[in-house]
Amino acid sequence: MATMTEILRKLCLPLALVTLATGLSAHAVAATKEIGSCYNAVKLNDMAAPALKREIYVVVDQTVEFDLPLQEQAYQKLMKFLRPGDRVVLVSFSAYAKGRYTQVLFDGTLDTRLDDEQRYDVPKKILKVLDHCFSVQDQGVRQLTGKTLIEIFKGARSDLPNTEIIQTLRLVANQLMSKPKAPQQYLFIISDMLEHSEVTSFYSHGSVRHLDPQAELEKVKKLGPLGDSYNDTKVYVLGAAYSLKGTYRSSVEMKSVRAFWQAYFDASGGHLIEFGMPALLGEIGE
C-alpha cells in the first residue's frame, strides 16, 4: 500500500501542507496550485469513487481594487459554501494588457465521502489513510483558496484602460464550464460589473450611463450565439457598482446595469441569483 507521503504527492498538495502532514523537509516537495482527488491516490479496488456534486467557478476582476471588507466577505462567502463533493476553480482576469490575461490560478477538489455501506466494504487500514487524506485535502483546498484570492486581490490595478468582463465570462463558459464534472454549477463573480471594452462601454463622460439592456445584449450577440452557455448555472455577484474612490453610482443607472446582466444570463441559460451592489447579502447556494 502506498505511503502517506506518496499519497499526498499524488494529490499535488502544496509544500507547506505536505510538510505539516508528513514532516518532510522543505526541499522535498514542489509547490503546486492544484489539489486533486484522494481517490486517485488511494485505490478502492473494484469500488467506484463517489462523483462530485457541485462546481464553483470564482472569477475575479483585477481592474478593480476592492477594499479589505469586501475581500474578507468574498473569502468568507466562499469558505461557507465549500463542503465535501465540491470542486473550486479560481480565475483572474483583467484588460488583455501585457501580462494581464485570463488565468486559472487554482483548481481544487473536496471529495465526496463514502457512505456507511461503502465504508463497510473498505479495509480499515485503507479507510484510515483515506480519512487522513480527506482531512489534509480539506485543509489544503481552504488554505490555497484563501492564499490565491489574496494574491489576486493584491495584483489588482484600477488604472488599466479596459475591463473585458463579457469576453472573459464567454471564455470561462465555453472553455471551462462546457464540460462539467458535477451536476450543479455555480459562478461567483467578484467585479464592479462595469464593462469598458471594444464590445461596449457602460460609461459616458466618466460616469456610468443608463443602459438599454436589450440594445446592449444585441451587441454581445454579434460576438457569436449565446446558446445555453451556462447550462443552468447559478450566478452570484459581489462588488457591483464598487468604487475605491467612493465615486457616486446612481441607483437608476445601476438598476439598468443589473437589468443587462439579468438579460445576459437569461439568454445564456444561467440564473442570476443575487447581484451584490457591492456587498453580497445572501449566501452562495442557499
N, C-alpha and C positions, 0 to 999 in steps of 0.2 A: 504493500500500500504506500502511496506517495506520502512524503513527509509534509508537515505543515508549511515549512519553508517553500517547498516545491509548489504546493497548492496556492500559496499567496503570490508566488511569482506568476503562476498561470492566470491569476486574477488581474495582473498588471497593476497591483496596488502601489501607491506612491512610496518612496523611500522611507519617509518618517513613520508610516503606519506599519510597514514590514519590520522596521527596526523595533517599533513598540511591541509588535506581536511575537517576534521571534528572537529578539536580542541580537540580530545581525549587526555587524559593524557598518559604519556609514558608507563605505566604499563598495559594499557587496551587491547592491541592487540599484538599477537605474530608475529614476522617477518617470512617471507617465501621466497622461491626462485621460486615461480610460480605466474603468473598473468593470470587469466582466462578470460572468456568472460563476457561482460556486459549483454549479452542476457540470461545468466544463472542466473543473479541477478535481472534483470528487465524483467518480463514476458510480452509478447506481445499477450496474449490470443491465438487466433487461427492462428496468423500470423507466418509463418516460418522465422526463423532468416536467414539473408543472409550468404551464405557459404564463407569460407576463400578462397583466391585466390592464395596465394603463401606461401611456407615454405622455410626458410633458416636455414640450419644447419651450425653452426660455430664450427669448430674442431681445437683446439689449442694444439700445441706440447709443452709440458713442459720440453722437454730435450734441448730446445734452449732458451737462454736468449737474447731476442730481445732488441735493443736499443729503447730509447724513441721515436725517429721519426717514426720508424716502428710501434710501439704500437699505436701512435697517428693516423697514417694512417689507421691502421686496424679499429680503433674506428670510424673515420670519414667516411670511406667507408661503414661501417655498418649503421651508422646513416642516411647517404644519401639514402641508399637502402630502409629502413623501411618506410612503409606507411600503412594506413588502409587496412585491408584484409590480413595482414601478420601474420605468426607465426614464432617466432625466438627461436631456441634451441641452447644453448651453451654447448659444450662438451670439456673437457680437457682430455689429455692422456699423458702417459709417458712411462716408461720402464718395467712395470709389476714388479717393485721392491716393497718392503714393503711400504705400504701407498701410492703407486703411480699406480693408476689404472685408467681405462677409467671411467669418471664420467659425468653424465648430471647435470650441475650446475644451469641452468636456462631454463625455458620454459615459454615464454610469448606470449600473443595473442593481436593483434591490430585488433579489429573487423571491418569487412566490414560494411560500413554505410548503413542506409536505403536510398533508392532513394526517390525522391519527392512524387511519388504516394504512396509509403508505409508510408511515414511520414504523409500524409494527413489522413490516416486511424487510426493513433495512437493518443489518447487523449493528449492534450497539457501538462498536469501535468506529464504524463509518459515520454513524449519527453524531458521535462526539466531535469528530473532525468537521463534519458538515455544519453543526451548530456553531462551532467556533468560527468557521469561515463566514457564516451569516453575520455574526457579531462584528467581525473585523470589516466585512464588506459594508455594513450599515454605517459604521464609523467613518470608513473611507469615503463613501459617497457623500455623506453630510459635510465632512471636512473639506473635501475638494470642491464641492458645490459652493460653499461659502468662500473659500480661497479664490476660486475662479471669478465669482461675482465681484469680489473686492478688486481683483486685477482689472476686470473690465471697467468698473466704475472709475478707477484711478487713471485709466487710459483715455477717458473721455475728454473731448475738446469742443468748446462751443464756438470756436472761431472758424470752423470748417465751412466751405462755401455752400454745400448742398446737404440734403437729407434724403436718402434713397429708401424710404420706407416701403413703398409699393413694390419696387423691384426686388427688394430683399424678401418680403413676405411671399412673393411669387416663387422666388428661388427656394426658399425653405419648404414651401408646399410641394413644389414639383420635384425637388431632388432629395429632400429628407423625409417628408411625410407621406410620400406617394406609395411607399411600401411599408405599411405599419407592422410592427412586431407585437402589437397588443390591440384588443378590440376597442378600447377607449382612448381617445387622443385629446390632449389639452394644449393650448397655445397661450403662453404668458408673455405678453409684450410689455416691455419697460421702455417707454418712449413718450415724447410730448405729442406724437401722432400728427405733427405738422409737416407734411410733405413739402419739399422745395427741391425740385429736380426738373429735368427736361420733359418729364411726363406731364407735370402740372406743379403749380405752386399755390399754397394756401395763404400766401402773403400778398399784400398790396401796399406799397409805400411804407413798408416796415411794420405793418400791423396785420393781424390775422383778418382775412376778408370773409365776407358772408358767402358761403358756398351754395351752389345749386347741386345737390347730391347726384342727381341723375345725369346732369351735364358732365360732372367730374367722372362719373362711372363710365360714360361713353369714351372719355379719353383713355381710361385704363383698358377698356376692351380693345382698343387699337393695338395694344401690345400682343394680343392673342386671346383666344377664347378662355373664359374663366372656368367653365365647366363645373365639375364637382371637386375642385382643387383641395378643399379642406375636409371633405368626407365626414360630415357630422362632428367636426372638431369643436370643442367648447373653448371660446376665446375670452381671455381676461386681459384688461389693460390697466397698467399703473403708470402714472406720470403725465397723462394727457393735460395739455394746457400749461404744463410747468414752465417756469422761467426762473433761473437762478438769480436774475437781477430784480425779480418781483414785477416784471412788466405786466401791465393790466391786460387781461384777456376778457373781452366782452362775453357774457353768458349767451347772448344771442348768436354771436359768431361761433362760439364753441359748440352750441347746440347743432349748428349746421355741420360742423366738423364731425361730431358724433353721428349725425344722420348719414353722412357719406360713408363712414366706416361700417355702420349698420347695413347700408345698402351693398357695400362691397362684400362683406362676409355672407350676407343673404344670397347674393348672386353667385357665390363661390362654394356653396354647400357648407358653410360654417355657421356657428351660432355665437354672436357677441353677447356674452352673459353679463359682463359688467365693464363699464368704461370709467375708470377712476380718474377724476379731474381735481387734483392729481392723485389723491390717496385712493386706495382700493379698500372699500368699506367692508365688503363681504370676504369670505374665504374661498379660495380656489377649490372647485369640486364639490361645493356644498350648496 
